[in-house]
Amino acid sequence: MATFGAIYRGIVQYYLLAGDVFRLHRLRWVMEASMLKTLAGKHRSTVAKMAAKHKARTDTTSGPRICYEARVERDGRKPLVARFGGIPLQRQRSAKLTDRQPIRAARPRKELITRLLADICEVCQHAGEVSVHHVRRLKDLHPPSPHQPRWAKLMANRRRKTLVVCAACHDNIHTGTPTAQLTQ
């Protein structure tokens, strides 16, 4: 509901300066129907039940308007509210965009991306252009043993199917020649 509301609000606020902004009632109807059908499909319900459940009334400068609202009550905090509609389709000569920027959750980077961005070979510790060596399955590496190549031991010890290596080490891995010594 928040996504449909943000898209609709952005379009309507952009066109509020237009003399025929009332024509956007068709857009409101199409987006409202699409939103209600999406919610009904998601909750395995009917459009009429979703409309009845989420119908709300909001006060505007032009009087009360009917909108659709999803509200999540929280203990000790303001409720989370997602709203669609409730904007009067009347021309405003001094219209301003008042849409809020969505708050994006900070997601930490994946470990592989962090290792790639470091631009350091994990075998020889050489800084520069790196690529990723990948094996299909961890069990292909077998448990670490003294007869295993250094790169395979490193991957087995880390329990990772990927290893960020420089071009020289990557070529050595694929040709089977010994790689540079690891710095312990």
C-alpha positions in Angstrom: 0.0 0.0 0.0 2.9 2.4 0.8 4.4 1.8 -2.7 1.1 2.5 -4.5 0.5 5.5 -2.3 3.9 7.0 -2.9 3.7 6.6 -6.7 0.2 8.1 -6.8 1.1 11.0 -4.5 4.2 11.8 -6.6 2.2 11.9 -9.9 -0.7 14.0 -8.4 1.6 16.5 -6.7 3.5 16.9 -9.9 0.3 17.8 -11.8 -1.4 19.9 -9.2 -0.4 23.0 -11.0 -2.3 21.9 -14.1 -5.7 23.4 -14.7 -7.3 20.0 -15.5 -5.8 18.0 -12.6 -9.3 16.6 -12.0 -8.7 14.3 -15.0 -6.4 12.2 -12.8 -9.5 10.6 -11.2 -9.0 7.9 -13.8 -5.5 7.3 -12.6 -6.7 7.2 -9.0 -9.4 4.6 -10.0 -6.9 2.4 -11.9 -4.2 2.5 -9.2 -6.8 1.9 -6.5 -8.2 -1.1 -8.3 -4.7 -2.4 -8.9 -3.7 -2.0 -5.3 -6.9 -3.7 -4.0 -6.5 -6.6 -6.4 -2.8 -7.0 -5.4 -3.7 -7.0 -1.7 -6.6 -9.4 -2.3 -4.3 -11.8 -4.2 -1.6 -11.5 -1.5 -4.1 -12.2 1.4 -6.2 -14.7 -0.6 -9.3 -12.6 -0.1 -11.6 -10.6 -2.2 -11.3 -7.0 -3.5 -14.5 -6.0 -1.6 -13.2 -7.4 1.7 -9.8 -5.6 1.3 -11.6 -2.3 0.4 -13.8 -2.6 3.5 -10.9 -3.5 5.8 -8.6 -0.7 4.7 -11.1 2.2 4.0 -10.4 5.2 6.2 -11.2 8.9 6.3 -8.6 11.6 6.4 -8.9 15.4 6.8 -7.5 17.6 4.1 -7.6 21.4 3.4 -10.7 20.7 1.2 -12.5 18.7 3.9 -12.5 15.0 4.8 -11.6 12.6 2.1 -11.8 8.8 1.8 -8.6 6.9 1.5 -7.1 3.5 2.1 -4.9 3.0 5.1 -2.9 0.2 6.6 -1.9 0.8 10.2 0.4 -1.2 12.5 0.1 -0.3 16.1 3.3 -0.4 18.2 3.8 -0.4 22.0 5.2 3.0 23.2 5.7 4.4 19.7 3.7 6.0 17.0 1.9 3.6 14.7 3.2 2.8 11.2 0.8 4.1 8.7 0.7 3.5 4.9 -1.9 5.5 3.0 -3.3 5.6 -0.5 -5.4 8.5 -1.7 -7.0 11.3 0.3 -5.5 14.0 -2.0 -8.1 16.4 -3.4 -7.8 16.7 -7.2 -8.1 20.5 -7.3 -5.7 22.9 -9.0 -3.2 24.6 -6.6 -1.4 27.5 -8.1 1.4 27.3 -5.6 1.8 23.5 -5.3 4.9 22.1 -3.7 6.1 18.5 -3.6 5.8 17.3 -0.1 6.5 13.6 -0.4 8.8 12.1 2.2 11.9 10.3 1.2 11.7 6.6 2.2 14.1 5.6 5.0 16.3 2.9 3.6 17.6 0.3 5.9 21.4 0.0 6.0 22.3 -3.5 4.9 25.8 -4.7 5.4 27.7 -5.8 2.4 28.1 -9.5 1.6 31.4 -10.9 2.7 32.5 -11.7 -0.9 31.8 -8.1 -2.0 33.9 -6.8 0.9 36.7 -9.2 0.0 36.6 -8.2 -3.7 36.6 -4.5 -2.9 39.8 -4.9 -0.8 41.7 -5.7 -4.1 44.2 -8.0 -2.2 45.0 -11.5 -3.3 44.2 -13.9 -0.5 47.0 -16.3 -1.5 50.0 -14.1 -2.0 48.7 -10.8 -0.4 49.5 -8.9 -3.6 47.5 -5.7 -4.0 46.0 -4.9 -7.4 43.6 -6.4 -9.9 41.9 -9.5 -8.5 39.4 -12.1 -9.6 37.5 -14.9 -7.9 38.4 -18.6 -8.0 35.3 -20.8 -7.4 34.8 -24.5 -6.8 31.4 -26.2 -7.3 31.2 -27.9 -3.9 33.0 -27.6 -0.6 33.3 -31.3 -0.4 35.5 -31.2 -3.6 38.2 -29.5 -1.4 38.3 -32.4 1.1 39.4 -31.8 4.7 42.7 -29.9 5.0 45.7 -32.2 4.6 49.5 -31.8 4.2 49.3 -33.0 0.5 46.8 -30.4 -0.5 47.8 -27.2 -2.4 47.9 -24.0 -0.3 45.0 -22.4 -2.0 42.8 -25.5 -1.3 43.9 -25.5 2.4 42.9 -21.9 2.6 39.5 -22.5 1.1 38.9 -25.6 3.2 40.0 -23.9 6.5 37.7 -20.9 5.7 34.9 -23.2 4.5 34.3 -21.0 1.5 33.8 -22.0 -2.1 35.4 -18.7 -3.3 38.9 -17.3 -3.1 39.8 -13.8 -4.2 43.2 -14.1 -6.1 45.4 -12.1 -8.4 45.8 -13.2 -12.1 49.1 -14.9 -11.5 47.8 -17.0 -8.6 44.6 -17.8 -10.5 46.6 -19.1 -13.5 48.8 -21.2 -11.1 45.7 -22.7 -9.5 44.3 -23.8 -12.9 47.6 -25.1 -14.2 48.4 -26.9 -10.9 51.7 -25.2 -10.3 52.5 -24.2 -6.7 51.4 -20.7 -5.7 53.4 -18.2 -3.7 53.9 -18.8 0.0 51.2 -17.6 2.4 52.2 -15.1 5.0 51.2 -16.7 8.3 
